[in-house]
Amino acid sequence: MCGRFTLIDIDEIRERFKAEPIDLKPNYNVAPTQEVAVIITNDQLAMFRWGLIPFWAKDPSIGNKLINARAETIDEKPSFKHSLQRKRCLVVADGFYEWKKEGSTKRPHRITLKSNELFGFAGLWDMWKSPTGDVINSCSIITTTPNDLMVPIHNRMPVILSRDSELVWLDQSIVDSHILKSLLVPYPADLMIAYEVSSLVNSPRNNGPECLVPVECRLF
Protein backbone atom coordinates (compact mmCIF):
# COMPACT_ATOMS: atom_id res chain seq x y z
CA MET A 1 0.00 0.00 0.00
CA CYS A 2 0.97 3.64 0.08
CA GLY A 3 0.07 5.37 3.32
CA ARG A 4 2.55 8.26 3.49
CA PHE A 5 4.55 10.32 1.03
CA THR A 6 6.46 13.58 0.66
CA LEU A 7 6.18 16.71 -1.46
CA ILE A 8 8.95 19.14 -0.60
CA ASP A 9 10.25 21.08 -3.61
CA ILE A 10 7.10 23.06 -4.34
CA ASP A 11 8.68 25.44 -6.84
CA GLU A 12 9.68 22.51 -9.03
CA ILE A 13 6.01 21.86 -9.79
CA ARG A 14 6.02 24.79 -12.21
CA GLU A 15 8.80 23.27 -14.28
CA ARG A 16 7.83 19.61 -13.99
CA PHE A 17 4.07 19.85 -14.49
CA LYS A 18 3.64 23.37 -15.96
CA ALA A 19 1.18 24.13 -13.16
CA GLU A 20 1.03 26.87 -10.56
CA PRO A 21 1.45 25.54 -6.96
CA ILE A 22 -0.82 28.12 -5.31
CA ASP A 23 -0.65 28.16 -1.48
CA LEU A 24 1.28 24.89 -1.30
CA LYS A 25 3.83 24.32 1.44
CA PRO A 26 6.47 21.59 1.76
CA ASN A 27 5.06 18.46 3.40
CA TYR A 28 7.53 15.93 4.78
CA ASN A 29 4.92 13.45 5.97
CA VAL A 30 1.71 13.53 3.92
CA ALA A 31 -0.99 11.42 5.55
CA PRO A 32 -4.49 10.21 4.58
CA THR A 33 -7.37 12.71 4.88
CA GLN A 34 -4.97 15.61 4.23
CA GLU A 35 -5.28 17.83 1.17
CA VAL A 36 -2.86 16.71 -1.55
CA ALA A 37 -1.75 18.26 -4.83
CA VAL A 38 -3.14 16.56 -7.93
CA ILE A 39 -2.88 17.20 -11.66
CA ILE A 40 -6.22 16.65 -13.37
CA THR A 41 -5.24 17.88 -16.85
CA ASN A 42 -1.85 18.41 -18.40
CA ASP A 43 -1.37 21.75 -16.62
CA GLN A 44 -4.14 22.09 -14.04
CA LEU A 45 -3.33 21.59 -10.36
CA ALA A 46 -5.98 21.13 -7.67
CA MET A 47 -6.09 20.21 -3.99
CA PHE A 48 -8.07 17.06 -3.18
CA ARG A 49 -8.61 15.14 0.05
CA TRP A 50 -6.59 11.91 0.17
CA GLY A 51 -9.09 9.06 0.57
CA LEU A 52 -11.59 8.67 -2.26
CA ILE A 53 -15.26 9.23 -1.47
CA PRO A 54 -17.36 7.76 -4.32
CA PHE A 55 -20.10 10.03 -5.61
CA TRP A 56 -22.71 7.50 -4.44
CA ALA A 57 -21.43 7.20 -0.85
CA LYS A 58 -23.86 7.95 1.97
CA ASP A 59 -21.09 8.69 4.45
CA PRO A 60 -17.79 10.47 3.62
CA SER A 61 -15.96 8.34 6.21
CA ILE A 62 -15.70 5.61 3.53
CA GLY A 63 -12.79 7.65 2.16
CA ASN A 64 -10.66 6.65 5.14
CA LYS A 65 -10.63 3.09 3.75
CA LEU A 66 -10.04 4.07 0.12
CA ILE A 67 -6.64 5.77 0.18
CA ASN A 68 -5.36 3.11 -2.25
CA ALA A 69 -6.81 1.23 -5.22
CA ARG A 70 -5.36 -2.07 -6.45
CA ALA A 71 -4.38 -1.91 -10.12
CA GLU A 72 -5.40 -5.49 -10.74
CA THR A 73 -9.08 -4.96 -9.87
CA ILE A 74 -9.52 -1.25 -10.50
CA ASP A 75 -12.01 -1.79 -13.30
CA GLU A 76 -14.13 -4.16 -11.20
CA LYS A 77 -14.57 -2.40 -7.87
CA PRO A 78 -17.66 -0.17 -7.60
CA SER A 79 -15.64 2.45 -5.72
CA PHE A 80 -13.19 2.92 -8.59
CA LYS A 81 -14.48 1.74 -11.96
CA HIS A 82 -16.46 4.94 -12.59
CA SER A 83 -13.43 7.12 -11.88
CA LEU A 84 -11.18 4.95 -14.05
CA GLN A 85 -13.23 5.98 -17.07
CA ARG A 86 -13.39 9.74 -16.61
CA LYS A 87 -11.69 10.94 -13.42
CA ARG A 88 -8.02 10.08 -13.51
CA CYS A 89 -5.31 12.24 -12.01
CA LEU A 90 -1.68 12.41 -10.96
CA VAL A 91 -0.88 12.79 -7.27
CA VAL A 92 2.27 14.91 -7.11
CA ALA A 93 5.11 13.63 -4.92
CA ASP A 94 8.88 13.35 -4.64
CA GLY A 95 9.09 10.28 -2.42
CA PHE A 96 7.04 7.87 -0.35
CA TYR A 97 7.40 5.92 2.88
CA GLU A 98 6.93 2.22 3.40
CA TRP A 99 7.42 0.05 6.46
CA LYS A 100 9.52 -3.12 6.34
CA LYS A 101 8.29 -5.72 8.80
CA GLU A 102 10.99 -7.49 10.81
CA GLY A 103 9.53 -9.76 13.44
CA SER A 104 7.27 -7.67 15.65
CA THR A 105 8.75 -4.36 14.48
CA LYS A 106 8.28 -2.24 11.39
CA ARG A 107 11.16 -0.12 10.10
CA PRO A 108 10.19 2.88 7.94
CA HIS A 109 11.95 3.50 4.64
CA ARG A 110 11.81 6.41 2.24
CA ILE A 111 11.79 5.65 -1.48
CA THR A 112 12.60 8.23 -4.17
CA LEU A 113 13.76 8.42 -7.76
CA LYS A 114 17.54 8.44 -8.18
CA SER A 115 17.16 11.73 -10.03
CA ASN A 116 15.36 13.27 -7.01
CA GLU A 117 12.82 14.78 -9.39
CA LEU A 118 9.11 15.11 -8.80
CA PHE A 119 6.82 12.42 -10.16
CA GLY A 120 3.15 11.58 -10.39
CA PHE A 121 1.42 8.65 -8.73
CA ALA A 122 -1.39 7.26 -10.85
CA GLY A 123 -4.54 8.41 -9.10
CA LEU A 124 -8.32 8.43 -9.32
CA TRP A 125 -10.66 11.10 -8.03
CA ASP A 126 -14.33 11.70 -7.48
CA MET A 127 -16.65 14.48 -6.35
CA TRP A 128 -19.03 13.84 -3.47
CA LYS A 129 -21.93 16.07 -2.47
CA SER A 130 -23.46 16.00 0.98
CA PRO A 131 -27.25 16.25 1.51
CA THR A 132 -26.70 19.91 2.43
CA GLY A 133 -24.81 20.64 -0.77
CA ASP A 134 -21.23 20.61 0.53
CA VAL A 135 -18.74 19.29 -2.03
CA ILE A 136 -15.62 17.21 -1.34
CA ASN A 137 -13.17 16.34 -4.12
CA SER A 138 -11.11 13.34 -3.08
CA CYS A 139 -8.57 10.94 -4.55
CA SER A 140 -6.93 7.55 -4.22
CA ILE A 141 -3.42 6.36 -5.15
CA ILE A 142 -3.19 3.21 -7.26
CA THR A 143 -0.86 0.42 -6.12
CA THR A 144 0.68 -2.51 -7.97
CA THR A 145 3.08 -5.40 -7.39
CA PRO A 146 6.54 -4.45 -6.10
CA ASN A 147 9.66 -4.10 -8.22
CA ASP A 148 12.98 -5.67 -7.18
CA LEU A 149 13.86 -2.72 -4.96
CA MET A 150 10.57 -2.93 -3.08
CA VAL A 151 10.26 -6.70 -2.71
CA PRO A 152 12.37 -6.84 0.49
CA ILE A 153 10.38 -3.93 1.97
CA HIS A 154 6.74 -4.51 1.10
CA ASN A 155 4.48 -6.60 -1.14
CA ARG A 156 2.88 -3.56 -2.81
CA MET A 157 4.07 -0.24 -4.19
CA PRO A 158 2.36 2.86 -5.58
CA VAL A 159 2.21 3.23 -9.35
CA ILE A 160 4.64 5.92 -10.50
CA LEU A 161 3.93 6.82 -14.10
CA SER A 162 6.59 7.62 -16.68
CA ARG A 163 6.23 10.97 -18.40
CA ASP A 164 4.86 9.34 -21.54
CA SER A 165 2.37 7.33 -19.50
CA GLU A 166 1.24 10.48 -17.69
CA LEU A 167 0.00 11.93 -20.97
CA VAL A 168 -2.03 8.82 -21.72
CA TRP A 169 -3.39 8.58 -18.17
CA LEU A 170 -4.63 12.18 -18.24
CA ASP A 171 -6.17 11.86 -21.71
CA GLN A 172 -9.87 11.70 -20.88
CA SER A 173 -10.71 10.54 -24.40
CA ILE A 174 -9.15 7.17 -23.55
CA VAL A 175 -11.65 4.91 -21.79
CA ASP A 176 -10.40 1.45 -22.75
CA SER A 177 -9.63 -0.23 -19.43
CA HIS A 178 -7.10 -2.56 -21.07
CA ILE A 179 -5.05 0.39 -22.30
CA LEU A 180 -5.32 2.17 -18.96
CA LYS A 181 -4.44 -0.88 -16.87
CA SER A 182 -1.41 -1.55 -19.07
CA LEU A 183 0.12 1.64 -17.65
CA LEU A 184 -0.20 0.48 -14.04
CA VAL A 185 3.08 -1.39 -13.73
CA PRO A 186 5.98 -1.20 -11.27
CA TYR A 187 8.43 1.64 -11.89
CA PRO A 188 11.91 0.42 -12.94
CA ALA A 189 13.85 -0.53 -9.81
CA ASP A 190 17.16 0.68 -11.23
CA LEU A 191 15.80 4.24 -11.35
CA MET A 192 14.86 4.30 -7.65
CA ILE A 193 16.59 4.28 -4.27
CA ALA A 194 15.41 3.37 -0.77
CA TYR A 195 16.85 4.10 2.66
CA GLU A 196 15.75 3.60 6.24
CA VAL A 197 14.49 6.61 8.19
CA SER A 198 13.52 7.32 11.77
CA SER A 199 10.30 6.15 13.37
CA LEU A 200 9.43 9.85 13.60
CA VAL A 201 7.44 9.34 10.40
CA ASN A 202 5.12 6.95 12.23
CA SER A 203 3.20 9.98 13.45
CA PRO A 204 1.87 12.57 10.97
CA ARG A 205 2.37 15.14 13.72
CA ASN A 206 6.06 14.97 12.84
CA ASN A 207 6.42 16.97 9.66
CA GLY A 208 9.86 18.45 9.15
CA PRO A 209 13.21 17.78 7.45
CA GLU A 210 14.17 15.40 10.24
CA CYS A 211 11.75 12.87 8.72
CA LEU A 212 14.05 12.53 5.71
CA VAL A 213 17.32 11.87 7.54
CA PRO A 214 18.73 8.38 6.94
CA VAL A 215 19.03 6.34 10.13
CA GLU A 216 22.80 5.94 9.73
CA CYS A 217 23.20 9.72 9.59
CA ARG A 218 21.29 10.52 12.77
CA LEU A 219 23.29 11.83 15.72
CA PHE A 220 20.83 10.77 18.46
Rosetta blueprint (number, residue, H / E / L):
1 M L
2 C L
3 G L
4 R E
5 F E
6 T E
7 L E
8 I L
9 D L
10 I L
11 D L
12 E H
13 I H
14 R H
15 E H
16 R H
17 F H
18 K L
19 A L
20 E L
21 P L
22 I L
23 D L
24 L L
25 K L
26 P L
27 N E
28 Y E
29 N E
30 V E
31 A L
32 P L
33 T L
34 Q L
35 E E
36 V E
37 A E
38 V E
39 I E
40 I E
41 T E
42 N L
43 D L
44 Q E
45 L E
46 A E
47 M E
48 F E
49 R E
50 W E
51 G L
52 L L
53 I L
54 P L
55 F L
56 W L
57 A L
58 K L
59 D L
60 P H
61 S H
62 I H
63 G H
64 N H
65 K H
66 L L
67 I L
68 N E
69 A E
70 R E
71 A H
72 E H
73 T H
74 I L
75 D L
76 E L
77 K L
78 P L
79 S L
80 F L
81 K H
82 H H
83 S H
84 L H
85 Q H
86 R H
87 K L
88 R E
89 C E
90 L E
91 V E
92 V E
93 A E
94 D L
95 G E
96 F E
97 Y E
98 E E
99 W E
100 K E
101 K E
102 E E
103 G L
104 S L
105 T E
106 K E
107 R E
108 P E
109 H E
110 R E
111 I E
112 T E
113 L E
114 K L
115 S L
116 N L
117 E L
118 L L
119 F E
120 G E
121 F E
122 A E
123 G E
124 L E
125 W E
126 D E
127 M E
128 W E
129 K E
130 S L
131 P L
132 T L
133 G L
134 D L
135 V E
136 I E
137 N E
138 S E
139 C E
140 S E
141 I E
142 I E
143 T E
144 T E
145 T L
146 P L
147 N L
148 D L
149 L L
150 M L
151 V L
152 P L
153 I L
154 H L
155 N L
156 R L
157 M E
158 P E
159 V L
160 I E
161 L E
162 S L
163 R H
164 D H
165 S H
166 E H
167 L H
168 V H
169 W H
170 L H
171 D L
172 Q L
173 S L
174 I L
175 V L
176 D L
177 S H
178 H H
179 I H
180 L H
181 K H
182 S L
183 L L
184 L L
185 V L
186 P L
187 Y L
188 P L
189 A H
190 D H
191 L H
192 M E
193 I E
194 A E
195 Y E
196 E E
197 V E
198 S L
199 S H
200 L H
201 V H
202 N H
203 S L
204 P L
205 R L
206 N L
207 N L
208 G L
209 P H
210 E H
211 C H
212 L H
213 V L
214 P E
215 V H
216 E H
217 C H
218 R L
219 L L
220 F L
